[in-house]
Amino acid sequence: MRTYETTYSGLYRSRDGIVFGVCRGLADHLDISVTGVRIATVVGALFTGFWPAVFVYGVAALLMKKEPYVRW
């Protein structure tokens, strides 16, 4: 159950993500399935030789802000 506001604009890392929340944040922003984004990330990592995709994911994790948190 989410305890923070989900009506925000912009691209944020999700607080419910598995690893840094980048894939879930991107899926929430684009309103698509998080499973599809994760599969695309893994396939991209396999086809780029793993390290370029890991580098891009890491940069995205560093640059994206965390999803806003609102206490109830």
Distance bins in CASP14 RR format, pairs under 12 A and 6 or more apart:
PFRMAT RR
TARGET T0000
AUTHOR 0000-0000-0000
RMODE 2
METHOD distances of the structure
MODEL  1
1 15 0 0 0 0 0 1 0 0 0 0 0
1 16 0 0 0 0 1 0 0 0 0 0 0
1 72 0 0 0 0 0 1 0 0 0 0 0
2 8 0 0 0 0 0 1 0 0 0 0 0
2 14 0 0 0 0 1 0 0 0 0 0 0
2 15 1 0 0 1 0 0 0 0 0 0 0
2 16 1 0 0 1 0 0 0 0 0 0 0
2 17 0 0 0 0 0 1 0 0 0 0 0
2 24 0 0 0 0 0 1 0 0 0 0 0
2 28 0 0 0 0 0 1 0 0 0 0 0
2 67 0 0 0 0 1 0 0 0 0 0 0
2 68 0 0 0 0 0 1 0 0 0 0 0
2 69 0 0 0 0 1 0 0 0 0 0 0
2 70 0 0 0 0 1 0 0 0 0 0 0
2 72 0 0 0 0 0 1 0 0 0 0 0
3 15 0 0 0 0 1 0 0 0 0 0 0
3 16 0 0 0 0 0 1 0 0 0 0 0
3 67 0 0 0 0 0 1 0 0 0 0 0
3 68 0 0 0 0 0 1 0 0 0 0 0
3 69 1 0 0 1 0 0 0 0 0 0 0
3 70 1 0 0 1 0 0 0 0 0 0 0
3 71 1 0 0 1 0 0 0 0 0 0 0
3 72 1 0 0 1 0 0 0 0 0 0 0
4 12 0 0 0 0 0 1 0 0 0 0 0
4 14 0 0 0 0 0 1 0 0 0 0 0
4 15 1 0 0 1 0 0 0 0 0 0 0
4 16 0 0 0 0 1 0 0 0 0 0 0
4 66 0 0 0 0 1 0 0 0 0 0 0
4 67 1 0 0 1 0 0 0 0 0 0 0
4 68 1 0 0 1 0 0 0 0 0 0 0
4 69 1 0 1 0 0 0 0 0 0 0 0
4 70 1 0 1 0 0 0 0 0 0 0 0
4 71 0 0 0 0 1 0 0 0 0 0 0
4 72 0 0 0 0 1 0 0 0 0 0 0
5 12 0 0 0 0 0 1 0 0 0 0 0
5 15 0 0 0 0 0 1 0 0 0 0 0
5 67 0 0 0 0 1 0 0 0 0 0 0
5 68 1 0 0 1 0 0 0 0 0 0 0
5 69 0 0 0 0 1 0 0 0 0 0 0
5 70 1 0 1 0 0 0 0 0 0 0 0
5 71 0 0 0 0 1 0 0 0 0 0 0
5 72 0 0 0 0 1 0 0 0 0 0 0
6 12 0 0 0 0 0 1 0 0 0 0 0
6 14 0 0 0 0 1 0 0 0 0 0 0
6 15 0 0 0 0 0 1 0 0 0 0 0
6 16 0 0 0 0 0 1 0 0 0 0 0
6 24 0 0 0 0 0 1 0 0 0 0 0
6 25 0 0 0 0 0 1 0 0 0 0 0
6 28 1 0 0 1 0 0 0 0 0 0 0
6 29 0 0 0 0 0 1 0 0 0 0 0
6 31 0 0 0 0 0 1 0 0 0 0 0
6 67 0 0 0 0 1 0 0 0 0 0 0
6 68 0 0 0 0 1 0 0 0 0 0 0
6 69 0 0 0 0 0 1 0 0 0 0 0
6 70 0 0 0 0 1 0 0 0 0 0 0
7 28 0 0 0 0 0 1 0 0 0 0 0
7 67 0 0 0 0 0 1 0 0 0 0 0
7 68 0 0 0 0 1 0 0 0 0 0 0
7 70 0 0 0 0 1 0 0 0 0 0 0
8 14 0 0 0 0 0 1 0 0 0 0 0
8 15 0 0 0 0 0 1 0 0 0 0 0
8 25 0 0 0 0 0 1 0 0 0 0 0
8 28 0 0 0 0 1 0 0 0 0 0 0
8 29 0 0 0 0 1 0 0 0 0 0 0
8 65 0 0 0 0 0 1 0 0 0 0 0
8 66 0 0 0 0 0 1 0 0 0 0 0
8 67 1 0 0 1 0 0 0 0 0 0 0
8 68 1 0 1 0 0 0 0 0 0 0 0
8 69 0 0 0 0 0 1 0 0 0 0 0
8 70 0 0 0 0 1 0 0 0 0 0 0
9 28 0 0 0 0 0 1 0 0 0 0 0
9 29 0 0 0 0 1 0 0 0 0 0 0
9 65 0 0 0 0 0 1 0 0 0 0 0
9 67 0 0 0 0 0 1 0 0 0 0 0
9 68 0 0 0 0 0 1 0 0 0 0 0
10 25 0 0 0 0 1 0 0 0 0 0 0
10 26 0 0 0 0 0 1 0 0 0 0 0
10 28 0 0 0 0 1 0 0 0 0 0 0
10 29 1 0 0 1 0 0 0 0 0 0 0
10 30 0 0 0 0 0 1 0 0 0 0 0
10 64 0 0 0 0 1 0 0 0 0 0 0
10 65 0 0 0 0 1 0 0 0 0 0 0
10 67 0 0 0 0 1 0 0 0 0 0 0
10 68 0 0 0 0 1 0 0 0 0 0 0
11 21 0 0 0 0 0 1 0 0 0 0 0
11 22 0 0 0 0 1 0 0 0 0 0 0
11 24 0 0 0 0 0 1 0 0 0 0 0
11 25 1 0 0 1 0 0 0 0 0 0 0
11 26 1 0 0 1 0 0 0 0 0 0 0
11 27 0 0 0 0 0 1 0 0 0 0 0
11 28 0 0 0 0 1 0 0 0 0 0 0
11 29 1 0 1 0 0 0 0 0 0 0 0
11 30 0 0 0 0 1 0 0 0 0 0 0
11 60 0 0 0 0 1 0 0 0 0 0 0
11 63 0 0 0 0 1 0 0 0 0 0 0
11 64 1 0 0 1 0 0 0 0 0 0 0
11 65 0 0 0 0 1 0 0 0 0 0 0
11 66 0 0 0 0 0 1 0 0 0 0 0
11 67 0 0 0 0 1 0 0 0 0 0 0
12 20 0 0 0 0 0 1 0 0 0 0 0
12 21 0 0 0 0 1 0 0 0 0 0 0
12 22 0 0 0 0 1 0 0 0 0 0 0
12 24 0 0 0 0 1 0 0 0 0 0 0
12 25 1 0 0 1 0 0 0 0 0 0 0
12 26 0 0 0 0 1 0 0 0 0 0 0
12 27 0 0 0 0 0 1 0 0 0 0 0
12 28 1 0 0 1 0 0 0 0 0 0 0
12 29 1 0 0 1 0 0 0 0 0 0 0
12 60 0 0 0 0 0 1 0 0 0 0 0
12 61 0 0 0 0 0 1 0 0 0 0 0
12 63 0 0 0 0 0 1 0 0 0 0 0
12 64 1 0 0 1 0 0 0 0 0 0 0
12 65 1 0 1 0 0 0 0 0 0 0 0
12 66 1 0 0 1 0 0 0 0 0 0 0
12 67 1 0 1 0 0 0 0 0 0 0 0
12 68 1 0 0 1 0 0 0 0 0 0 0
12 69 0 0 0 0 0 1 0 0 0 0 0
13 19 0 0 0 0 0 1 0 0 0 0 0
13 20 1 0 1 0 0 0 0 0 0 0 0
13 21 1 0 1 0 0 0 0 0 0 0 0
13 22 1 0 1 0 0 0 0 0 0 0 0
13 23 0 0 0 0 1 0 0 0 0 0 0
13 24 1 0 0 1 0 0 0 0 0 0 0
13 25 1 0 1 0 0 0 0 0 0 0 0
13 26 0 0 0 0 1 0 0 0 0 0 0
13 27 0 0 0 0 0 1 0 0 0 0 0
13 28 0 0 0 0 1 0 0 0 0 0 0
13 29 0 0 0 0 0 1 0 0 0 0 0
13 57 0 0 0 0 0 1 0 0 0 0 0
13 58 0 0 0 0 0 1 0 0 0 0 0
13 60 0 0 0 0 1 0 0 0 0 0 0
13 61 1 0 0 1 0 0 0 0 0 0 0
13 62 0 0 0 0 1 0 0 0 0 0 0
13 63 0 0 0 0 1 0 0 0 0 0 0
13 64 1 0 1 0 0 0 0 0 0 0 0
13 65 1 0 0 1 0 0 0 0 0 0 0
13 66 1 0 1 0 0 0 0 0 0 0 0
13 67 1 0 0 1 0 0 0 0 0 0 0
13 68 0 0 0 0 0 1 0 0 0 0 0
13 69 0 0 0 0 0 1 0 0 0 0 0
14 20 0 0 0 0 1 0 0 0 0 0 0
14 21 1 0 1 0 0 0 0 0 0 0 0
14 22 0 0 0 0 1 0 0 0 0 0 0
14 23 0 0 0 0 1 0 0 0 0 0 0
14 24 1 1 0 0 0 0 0 0 0 0 0
14 25 1 0 1 0 0 0 0 0 0 0 0
14 26 0 0 0 0 1 0 0 0 0 0 0
14 27 0 0 0 0 1 0 0 0 0 0 0
14 28 1 0 0 1 0 0 0 0 0 0 0
14 29 0 0 0 0 1 0 0 0 0 0 0
14 34 0 0 0 0 1 0 0 0 0 0 0
14 37 0 0 0 0 0 1 0 0 0 0 0
14 61 0 0 0 0 0 1 0 0 0 0 0
14 64 0 0 0 0 1 0 0 0 0 0 0
14 65 0 0 0 0 0 1 0 0 0 0 0
14 66 0 0 0 0 1 0 0 0 0 0 0
14 67 1 0 1 0 0 0 0 0 0 0 0
14 68 0 0 0 0 0 1 0 0 0 0 0
14 69 0 0 0 0 0 1 0 0 0 0 0
15 21 1 0 0 1 0 0 0 0 0 0 0
15 24 0 0 0 0 1 0 0 0 0 0 0
15 25 0 0 0 0 1 0 0 0 0 0 0
15 28 0 0 0 0 0 1 0 0 0 0 0
15 64 0 0 0 0 0 1 0 0 0 0 0
15 65 0 0 0 0 0 1 0 0 0 0 0
15 66 1 0 0 1 0 0 0 0 0 0 0
15 67 1 0 1 0 0 0 0 0 0 0 0
15 68 0 0 0 0 1 0 0 0 0 0 0
15 69 1 0 0 1 0 0 0 0 0 0 0
15 70 0 0 0 0 0 1 0 0 0 0 0
16 23 0 0 0 0 0 1 0 0 0 0 0
16 24 1 0 0 1 0 0 0 0 0 0 0
16 25 0 0 0 0 1 0 0 0 0 0 0
16 27 0 0 0 0 0 1 0 0 0 0 0
16 28 0 0 0 0 1 0 0 0 0 0 0
16 34 0 0 0 0 1 0 0 0 0 0 0
16 66 0 0 0 0 0 1 0 0 0 0 0
16 67 0 0 0 0 1 0 0 0 0 0 0
16 69 0 0 0 0 0 1 0 0 0 0 0
17 23 1 0 0 1 0 0 0 0 0 0 0
17 24 1 0 1 0 0 0 0 0 0 0 0
17 25 1 0 0 1 0 0 0 0 0 0 0
17 26 0 0 0 0 0 1 0 0 0 0 0
17 27 0 0 0 0 1 0 0 0 0 0 0
17 28 0 0 0 0 1 0 0 0 0 0 0
17 34 0 0 0 0 1 0 0 0 0 0 0
17 37 0 0 0 0 0 1 0 0 0 0 0
17 38 0 0 0 0 1 0 0 0 0 0 0
17 61 0 0 0 0 0 1 0 0 0 0 0
17 64 0 0 0 0 0 1 0 0 0 0 0
17 66 0 0 0 0 0 1 0 0 0 0 0
17 67 0 0 0 0 1 0 0 0 0 0 0
18 24 1 0 0 1 0 0 0 0 0 0 0
18 25 0 0 0 0 0 1 0 0 0 0 0
18 27 0 0 0 0 0 1 0 0 0 0 0
18 34 0 0 0 0 1 0 0 0 0 0 0
18 35 0 0 0 0 0 1 0 0 0 0 0
18 37 0 0 0 0 0 1 0 0 0 0 0
18 38 0 0 0 0 1 0 0 0 0 0 0
18 41 0 0 0 0 0 1 0 0 0 0 0
18 57 0 0 0 0 0 1 0 0 0 0 0
18 61 0 0 0 0 0 1 0 0 0 0 0
19 25 0 0 0 0 0 1 0 0 0 0 0
19 38 0 0 0 0 1 0 0 0 0 0 0
19 41 0 0 0 0 1 0 0 0 0 0 0
19 42 0 0 0 0 0 1 0 0 0 0 0
19 54 0 0 0 0 0 1 0 0 0 0 0
19 57 0 0 0 0 1 0 0 0 0 0 0
19 58 0 0 0 0 1 0 0 0 0 0 0
19 60 0 0 0 0 0 1 0 0 0 0 0
19 61 0 0 0 0 1 0 0 0 0 0 0
20 26 0 0 0 0 0 1 0 0 0 0 0
20 41 0 0 0 0 0 1 0 0 0 0 0
20 54 0 0 0 0 0 1 0 0 0 0 0
20 57 1 0 0 1 0 0 0 0 0 0 0
20 58 1 0 0 1 0 0 0 0 0 0 0
20 59 0 0 0 0 0 1 0 0 0 0 0
20 60 0 0 0 0 1 0 0 0 0 0 0
20 61 1 1 0 0 0 0 0 0 0 0 0
20 62 0 0 0 0 1 0 0 0 0 0 0
20 63 0 0 0 0 0 1 0 0 0 0 0
20 64 0 0 0 0 1 0 0 0 0 0 0
20 65 0 0 0 0 0 1 0 0 0 0 0
20 66 0 0 0 0 1 0 0 0 0 0 0
20 67 0 0 0 0 0 1 0 0 0 0 0
21 27 0 0 0 0 1 0 0 0 0 0 0
21 28 0 0 0 0 1 0 0 0 0 0 0
21 29 0 0 0 0 0 1 0 0 0 0 0
21 34 0 0 0 0 1 0 0 0 0 0 0
21 37 0 0 0 0 0 1 0 0 0 0 0
21 38 0 0 0 0 0 1 0 0 0 0 0
21 41 0 0 0 0 0 1 0 0 0 0 0
21 57 0 0 0 0 1 0 0 0 0 0 0
21 58 0 0 0 0 0 1 0 0 0 0 0
21 60 0 0 0 0 1 0 0 0 0 0 0
21 61 1 0 0 1 0 0 0 0 0 0 0
21 64 0 0 0 0 1 0 0 0 0 0 0
21 65 0 0 0 0 0 1 0 0 0 0 0
21 66 0 0 0 0 1 0 0 0 0 0 0
21 67 0 0 0 0 1 0 0 0 0 0 0
22 28 0 0 0 0 0 1 0 0 0 0 0
22 29 0 0 0 0 0 1 0 0 0 0 0
22 34 0 0 0 0 0 1 0 0 0 0 0
22 37 0 0 0 0 1 0 0 0 0 0 0
22 38 0 0 0 0 1 0 0 0 0 0 0
22 41 0 0 0 0 1 0 0 0 0 0 0
22 53 0 0 0 0 0 1 0 0 0 0 0
22 54 0 0 0 0 0 1 0 0 0 0 0
22 56 0 0 0 0 1 0 0 0 0 0 0
22 57 1 0 1 0 0 0 0 0 0 0 0
22 58 1 0 0 1 0 0 0 0 0 0 0
22 59 0 0 0 0 1 0 0 0 0 0 0
22 60 1 0 1 0 0 0 0 0 0 0 0
22 61 1 0 1 0 0 0 0 0 0 0 0
22 62 0 0 0 0 1 0 0 0 0 0 0
22 63 0 0 0 0 1 0 0 0 0 0 0
22 64 1 0 0 1 0 0 0 0 0 0 0
22 65 0 0 0 0 0 1 0 0 0 0 0
22 66 0 0 0 0 0 1 0 0 0 0 0
22 67 0 0 0 0 0 1 0 0 0 0 0
23 29 0 0 0 0 0 1 0 0 0 0 0
23 30 0 0 0 0 0 1 0 0 0 0 0
23 32 0 0 0 0 0 1 0 0 0 0 0
23 33 0 0 0 0 0 1 0 0 0 0 0
23 34 1 0 1 0 0 0 0 0 0 0 0
23 35 0 0 0 0 1 0 0 0 0 0 0
23 36 0 0 0 0 1 0 0 0 0 0 0
23 37 1 0 1 0 0 0 0 0 0 0 0
23 38 1 0 1 0 0 0 0 0 0 0 0
23 39 0 0 0 0 1 0 0 0 0 0 0
23 40 0 0 0 0 1 0 0 0 0 0 0
23 41 1 0 1 0 0 0 0 0 0 0 0
23 42 0 0 0 0 1 0 0 0 0 0 0
23 45 0 0 0 0 0 1 0 0 0 0 0
23 53 0 0 0 0 0 1 0 0 0 0 0
23 57 0 0 0 0 1 0 0 0 0 0 0
23 58 0 0 0 0 0 1 0 0 0 0 0
23 60 0 0 0 0 1 0 0 0 0 0 0
23 61 0 0 0 0 0 1 0 0 0 0 0
23 64 0 0 0 0 0 1 0 0 0 0 0
24 30 0 0 0 0 0 1 0 0 0 0 0
24 32 0 0 0 0 0 1 0 0 0 0 0
24 33 0 0 0 0 0 1 0 0 0 0 0
24 34 1 0 1 0 0 0 0 0 0 0 0
24 35 0 0 0 0 0 1 0 0 0 0 0
24 36 0 0 0 0 0 1 0 0 0 0 0
24 37 1 0 0 1 0 0 0 0 0 0 0
24 38 0 0 0 0 1 0 0 0 0 0 0
24 41 0 0 0 0 0 1 0 0 0 0 0
24 61 0 0 0 0 0 1 0 0 0 0 0
24 64 0 0 0 0 0 1 0 0 0 0 0
24 66 0 0 0 0 0 1 0 0 0 0 0
24 67 0 0 0 0 1 0 0 0 0 0 0
25 31 0 0 0 0 0 1 0 0 0 0 0
25 32 0 0 0 0 0 1 0 0 0 0 0
25 34 1 0 0 1 0 0 0 0 0 0 0
25 37 0 0 0 0 1 0 0 0 0 0 0
25 38 0 0 0 0 0 1 0 0 0 0 0
25 60 0 0 0 0 1 0 0 0 0 0 0
25 61 0 0 0 0 0 1 0 0 0 0 0
25 64 1 0 0 1 0 0 0 0 0 0 0
25 65 0 0 0 0 0 1 0 0 0 0 0
25 66 0 0 0 0 0 1 0 0 0 0 0
25 67 1 0 0 1 0 0 0 0 0 0 0
26 32 0 0 0 0 1 0 0 0 0 0 0
26 33 0 0 0 0 0 1 0 0 0 0 0
26 34 0 0 0 0 1 0 0 0 0 0 0
26 36 0 0 0 0 0 1 0 0 0 0 0
26 37 1 0 1 0 0 0 0 0 0 0 0
26 38 0 0 0 0 1 0 0 0 0 0 0
26 40 0 0 0 0 1 0 0 0 0 0 0
26 41 0 0 0 0 1 0 0 0 0 0 0
26 56 0 0 0 0 0 1 0 0 0 0 0
26 57 0 0 0 0 0 1 0 0 0 0 0
26 60 0 0 0 0 1 0 0 0 0 0 0
26 61 0 0 0 0 0 1 0 0 0 0 0
26 64 0 0 0 0 1 0 0 0 0 0 0
26 67 0 0 0 0 0 1 0 0 0 0 0
27 33 1 0 0 1 0 0 0 0 0 0 0
27 34 1 1 0 0 0 0 0 0 0 0 0
27 35 0 0 0 0 1 0 0 0 0 0 0
27 36 1 0 0 1 0 0 0 0 0 0 0
27 37 1 0 1 0 0 0 0 0 0 0 0
27 38 0 0 0 0 1 0 0 0 0 0 0
27 39 0 0 0 0 0 1 0 0 0 0 0
27 40 0 0 0 0 1 0 0 0 0 0 0
27 41 0 0 0 0 0 1 0 0 0 0 0
28 34 1 0 0 1 0 0 0 0 0 0 0
28 37 0 0 0 0 1 0 0 0 0 0 0
28 64 0 0 0 0 0 1 0 0 0 0 0
28 67 0 0 0 0 1 0 0 0 0 0 0
29 37 0 0 0 0 0 1 0 0 0 0 0
29 60 0 0 0 0 0 1 0 0 0 0 0
29 64 0 0 0 0 1 0 0 0 0 0 0
29 65 0 0 0 0 0 1 0 0 0 0 0
29 67 0 0 0 0 0 1 0 0 0 0 0
30 36 0 0 0 0 0 1 0 0 0 0 0
30 37 1 0 0 1 0 0 0 0 0 0 0
30 40 0 0 0 0 0 1 0 0 0 0 0
31 37 0 0 0 0 0 1 0 0 0 0 0
32 38 0 0 0 0 0 1 0 0 0 0 0
32 39 0 0 0 0 0 1 0 0 0 0 0
32 40 0 0 0 0 1 0 0 0 0 0 0
33 39 0 0 0 0 1 0 0 0 0 0 0
33 40 0 0 0 0 0 1 0 0 0 0 0
34 40 0 0 0 0 0 1 0 0 0 0 0
34 41 0 0 0 0 0 1 0 0 0 0 0
35 41 0 0 0 0 0 1 0 0 0 0 0
35 42 0 0 0 0 0 1 0 0 0 0 0
36 42 0 0 0 0 1 0 0 0 0 0 0
36 43 0 0 0 0 1 0 0 0 0 0 0
36 44 0 0 0 0 0 1 0 0 0 0 0
37 43 0 0 0 0 0 1 0 0 0 0 0
37 44 0 0 0 0 0 1 0 0 0 0 0
37 57 0 0 0 0 0 1 0 0 0 0 0
37 60 0 0 0 0 0 1 0 0 0 0 0
38 44 0 0 0 0 0 1 0 0 0 0 0
38 45 0 0 0 0 0 1 0 0 0 0 0
38 57 0 0 0 0 0 1 0 0 0 0 0
39 45 0 0 0 0 0 1 0 0 0 0 0
39 46 0 0 0 0 0 1 0 0 0 0 0
40 46 0 0 0 0 0 1 0 0 0 0 0
40 47 0 0 0 0 0 1 0 0 0 0 0
40 48 0 0 0 0 0 1 0 0 0 0 0
40 53 0 0 0 0 0 1 0 0 0 0 0
40 57 0 0 0 0 0 1 0 0 0 0 0
41 47 0 0 0 0 0 1 0 0 0 0 0
41 48 0 0 0 0 0 1 0 0 0 0 0
41 50 0 0 0 0 0 1 0 0 0 0 0
41 52 0 0 0 0 0 1 0 0 0 0 0
41 53 1 0 0 1 0 0 0 0 0 0 0
41 54 0 0 0 0 1 0 0 0 0 0 0
41 56 0 0 0 0 1 0 0 0 0 0 0
41 57 1 0 0 1 0 0 0 0 0 0 0
41 58 0 0 0 0 0 1 0 0 0 0 0
41 60 0 0 0 0 0 1 0 0 0 0 0
41 61 0 0 0 0 0 1 0 0 0 0 0
42 48 0 0 0 0 0 1 0 0 0 0 0
42 49 0 0 0 0 0 1 0 0 0 0 0
42 50 0 0 0 0 1 0 0 0 0 0 0
42 53 0 0 0 0 1 0 0 0 0 0 0
42 54 0 0 0 0 0 1 0 0 0 0 0
42 57 0 0 0 0 0 1 0 0 0 0 0
43 49 0 0 0 0 0 1 0 0 0 0 0
43 50 0 0 0 0 0 1 0 0 0 0 0
43 53 0 0 0 0 1 0 0 0 0 0 0
44 50 0 0 0 0 1 0 0 0 0 0 0
44 51 0 0 0 0 0 1 0 0 0 0 0
44 52 0 0 0 0 1 0 0 0 0 0 0
44 53 1 0 1 0 0 0 0 0 0 0 0
44 54 0 0 0 0 0 1 0 0 0 0 0
44 56 0 0 0 0 1 0 0 0 0 0 0
44 57 0 0 0 0 0 1 0 0 0 0 0
45 51 0 0 0 0 1 0 0 0 0 0 0
45 52 0 0 0 0 1 0 0 0 0 0 0
45 53 1 1 0 0 0 0 0 0 0 0 0
45 54 1 0 0 1 0 0 0 0 0 0 0
45 55 0 0 0 0 0 1 0 0 0 0 0
45 56 0 0 0 0 1 0 0 0 0 0 0
45 57 0 0 0 0 1 0 0 0 0 0 0
45 58 0 0 0 0 0 1 0 0 0 0 0
46 52 0 0 0 0 0 1 0 0 0 0 0
46 53 0 0 0 0 1 0 0 0 0 0 0
46 54 0 0 0 0 0 1 0 0 0 0 0
47 53 0 0 0 0 1 0 0 0 0 0 0
48 54 0 0 0 0 1 0 0 0 0 0 0
48 55 0 0 0 0 1 0 0 0 0 0 0
48 56 0 0 0 0 1 0 0 0 0 0 0
48 57 0 0 0 0 0 1 0 0 0 0 0
49 55 0 0 0 0 0 1 0 0 0 0 0
49 56 0 0 0 0 0 1 0 0 0 0 0
50 56 0 0 0 0 0 1 0 0 0 0 0
50 57 0 0 0 0 0 1 0 0 0 0 0
51 57 0 0 0 0 0 1 0 0 0 0 0
51 58 0 0 0 0 0 1 0 0 0 0 0
52 58 0 0 0 0 0 1 0 0 0 0 0
52 59 0 0 0 0 0 1 0 0 0 0 0
53 59 0 0 0 0 0 1 0 0 0 0 0
53 60 0 0 0 0 0 1 0 0 0 0 0
54 60 0 0 0 0 0 1 0 0 0 0 0
54 61 0 0 0 0 0 1 0 0 0 0 0
55 61 0 0 0 0 0 1 0 0 0 0 0
55 62 0 0 0 0 0 1 0 0 0 0 0
56 62 0 0 0 0 0 1 0 0 0 0 0
56 63 0 0 0 0 0 1 0 0 0 0 0
56 64 0 0 0 0 0 1 0 0 0 0 0
57 63 0 0 0 0 0 1 0 0 0 0 0
57 64 0 0 0 0 0 1 0 0 0 0 0
58 64 0 0 0 0 1 0 0 0 0 0 0
END
